Amino acid sequence: MRRWLRHLPNVVSSIRIVLVVPIALALAHHRPLVTFGLFAVAAASDGVDGFLARRFGWQSELGGILDPLADKLMLATVFVMLAFLGSVPVWLTATVLARDGIIVTGAASYRLLIGPVPARPSPVSKFCTLCQIVFILCAVGSQQYEGIAAGVPPLGALVFVTVVVSGIDYVLVYGRQAAAEARTRSPVPGRGGTTPV
């Protein structure tokens, strides 16, 4: 198999990042069908790059950065735009952005103080992302089809719950992992390390 194929997951993630601009423009110009189509393509690409990476062993450190970056950039941009347009509550957008801010800050601190961040999204985090994608599709679709509007509030409540739970889960999991790494690296008295005086 040609070696360049192993970069396909990163190419797909990069395309998702590029799609953020036309999606934002479509929202700004009140074109719900175009927005829906572009966002659906971007959301589908999230599954494609993950499948390729796992199926063929094409994981890479760059992919571990690009994939979550593309997700967060896409979702955060759409949430902010929808909040600005009055289609999504500001408090829900603030909650989503706060969670992402905590994750990015935590990942940067982990990388700086400990080392590479393990790219292992938890089932809770994956479900949270899925809920956000479905919510956005319904919120955008409701602008064209009023019958969808009834499902937006309960989906918004589900997004809020999963965002809070996944944020707490992230802090607990990576906090424990950071503590374990710190204990592993600390010198043990009597085993070649230095004993504090």
C-alpha positions as CSV (number, residue, x, y, z in Angstrom):
1,M,0.0,0.0,0.0
2,R,1.3,3.4,-0.9
3,R,2.8,5.2,2.0
4,W,1.0,8.5,1.3
5,L,-2.3,6.8,2.0
6,R,-1.5,6.8,5.7
7,H,-1.9,10.5,5.7
8,L,-5.5,10.3,4.6
9,P,-7.0,10.7,8.1
10,N,-5.0,13.9,8.6
11,V,-6.2,15.2,5.2
12,V,-9.8,14.5,6.1
13,S,-9.4,16.3,9.5
14,S,-7.8,19.2,7.6
15,I,-10.8,19.4,5.2
16,R,-13.1,19.5,8.3
17,I,-11.1,22.5,9.6
18,V,-11.4,24.2,6.1
19,L,-15.1,23.7,6.1
20,V,-15.5,25.8,9.2
21,V,-15.3,29.0,7.1
22,P,-18.1,28.2,4.5
23,I,-20.3,26.8,7.3
24,A,-19.9,30.1,9.3
25,L,-20.6,32.1,6.1
26,A,-23.7,30.1,5.2
27,L,-25.0,30.7,8.8
28,A,-24.3,34.4,8.6
29,H,-26.2,34.7,5.3
30,H,-29.2,32.7,6.6
31,R,-28.8,29.7,4.3
32,P,-30.0,26.8,6.5
33,L,-30.0,24.2,3.7
34,V,-26.4,25.0,2.7
35,T,-25.4,25.1,6.3
36,F,-27.1,21.7,7.0
37,G,-25.4,20.1,4.0
38,L,-21.9,21.4,4.8
39,F,-22.2,20.6,8.5
40,A,-23.5,17.1,7.7
41,V,-20.4,16.5,5.4
42,A,-18.1,17.8,8.1
43,A,-19.7,15.6,10.8
44,A,-19.5,12.6,8.6
45,S,-15.8,13.2,8.0
46,D,-15.3,12.9,11.7
47,G,-16.3,9.3,11.5
48,V,-14.3,8.7,8.3
49,D,-10.9,9.8,9.6
50,G,-11.4,7.8,12.8
51,F,-12.3,4.7,10.9
52,L,-9.3,5.0,8.5
53,A,-6.9,5.6,11.4
54,R,-8.2,2.6,13.4
55,R,-8.8,0.2,10.5
56,F,-5.4,0.6,8.8
57,G,-3.3,1.6,11.8
58,W,-2.8,5.1,10.4
59,Q,-2.7,6.9,13.8
60,S,-0.1,9.6,14.2
61,E,0.8,12.3,16.7
62,L,-0.3,14.9,14.2
63,G,-3.7,13.2,13.8
64,G,-4.1,13.1,17.5
65,I,-3.9,16.9,17.4
66,L,-5.8,17.6,14.2
67,D,-8.9,15.4,14.8
68,P,-9.9,16.9,18.2
69,L,-8.9,20.4,17.0
70,A,-11.2,20.1,14.0
71,D,-14.1,18.9,16.1
72,K,-13.7,21.7,18.7
73,L,-13.2,24.4,16.1
74,M,-16.2,23.3,14.0
75,L,-18.6,22.9,17.0
76,A,-17.5,26.0,18.8
77,T,-17.8,28.1,15.7
78,V,-21.3,26.9,14.9
79,F,-22.5,27.3,18.5
80,V,-21.2,30.8,18.6
81,M,-22.8,31.7,15.3
82,L,-26.2,30.1,16.3
83,A,-26.1,31.9,19.6
84,F,-25.4,35.2,17.8
85,L,-28.4,34.5,15.5
86,G,-30.6,33.7,18.5
87,S,-31.1,30.0,17.5
88,V,-29.2,28.6,20.5
89,P,-29.3,29.9,24.1
90,V,-26.2,31.9,25.1
91,W,-25.8,29.9,28.3
92,L,-25.6,26.6,26.4
93,T,-22.9,28.0,24.1
94,A,-21.0,29.3,27.1
95,T,-21.1,25.9,28.7
96,V,-19.8,24.2,25.6
97,L,-17.0,26.8,25.2
98,A,-16.1,26.5,28.9
99,R,-15.7,22.7,28.6
100,D,-13.5,23.1,25.5
101,G,-11.5,25.7,27.3
102,I,-10.9,23.4,30.2
103,I,-9.9,20.6,27.9
104,V,-7.5,22.7,25.8
105,T,-5.9,24.3,28.9
106,G,-5.6,20.9,30.6
107,A,-4.1,19.3,27.5
108,A,-1.6,22.1,27.1
109,S,-0.6,21.9,30.8
110,Y,-0.3,18.1,30.6
111,R,1.9,18.4,27.5
112,L,4.1,21.1,29.1
113,L,4.5,19.4,32.5
114,I,4.3,15.7,31.7
115,G,4.5,14.9,28.0
116,P,2.4,13.9,25.0
117,V,-1.3,13.8,25.7
118,P,-2.8,10.3,25.1
119,A,-5.3,10.6,22.3
120,R,-7.9,8.3,23.8
121,P,-11.3,10.0,23.8
122,S,-13.6,8.4,26.4
123,P,-17.1,7.0,25.5
124,V,-18.6,9.9,27.4
125,S,-16.7,12.4,25.3
126,K,-17.7,10.7,22.1
127,F,-21.3,10.6,23.1
128,C,-21.1,14.3,24.1
129,T,-19.8,15.2,20.6
130,L,-22.5,13.1,19.0
131,C,-25.2,14.9,21.0
132,Q,-23.8,18.3,19.9
133,I,-23.7,17.3,16.3
134,V,-27.3,16.0,16.4
135,F,-28.4,19.1,18.3
136,I,-26.8,21.5,15.7
137,L,-28.3,19.6,12.8
138,C,-31.8,19.9,14.4
139,A,-31.3,23.6,15.3
140,V,-30.2,24.4,11.7
141,G,-32.9,22.1,10.2
142,S,-35.6,23.7,12.3
143,Q,-35.0,27.0,10.4
144,Q,-36.2,25.3,7.3
145,Y,-38.6,22.7,8.7
146,E,-40.7,23.8,11.7
147,G,-41.6,20.3,12.6
148,I,-38.1,19.7,13.8
149,A,-38.2,22.6,16.3
150,A,-40.0,20.6,19.0
151,G,-37.0,18.4,19.4
152,V,-34.5,21.2,19.8
153,P,-35.1,22.1,23.5
154,P,-34.8,18.5,24.9
155,L,-31.7,17.9,22.7
156,G,-30.3,21.2,24.2
157,A,-30.9,19.9,27.7
158,L,-29.1,16.6,26.8
159,V,-26.2,18.5,25.4
160,F,-25.9,20.5,28.6
161,V,-25.9,17.4,30.7
162,T,-23.3,15.5,28.6
163,V,-21.1,18.6,28.3
164,V,-21.0,18.9,32.1
165,V,-20.5,15.2,32.7
166,S,-17.8,14.8,30.1
167,G,-16.0,17.9,31.4
168,I,-15.9,16.4,34.9
169,D,-14.9,13.0,33.5
170,Y,-12.0,14.6,31.6
171,V,-10.7,16.4,34.7
172,L,-10.9,13.3,36.9
173,V,-9.4,10.9,34.3
174,Y,-6.5,13.1,33.3
175,G,-6.0,14.4,36.8
176,R,-5.5,10.8,38.0
177,Q,-3.3,10.0,35.1
178,A,-1.1,13.1,35.7
179,A,-0.8,12.2,39.4
180,A,0.2,8.6,38.5
181,E,2.8,9.9,36.1
182,A,4.2,12.3,38.7
183,R,4.5,9.4,41.2
184,T,6.2,7.2,38.7
185,R,8.8,9.9,37.9
186,S,9.4,10.9,41.6
187,P,12.6,9.3,43.0
188,V,11.9,6.6,45.6
189,P,13.9,7.0,48.9
190,G,16.4,4.2,49.2
191,R,16.3,3.2,45.6
192,G,18.8,5.4,44.0
193,G,16.9,8.6,44.6
194,T,17.6,11.5,46.9
195,T,15.8,11.6,50.2
196,P,14.6,15.1,51.1
197,V,16.4,16.6,54.1
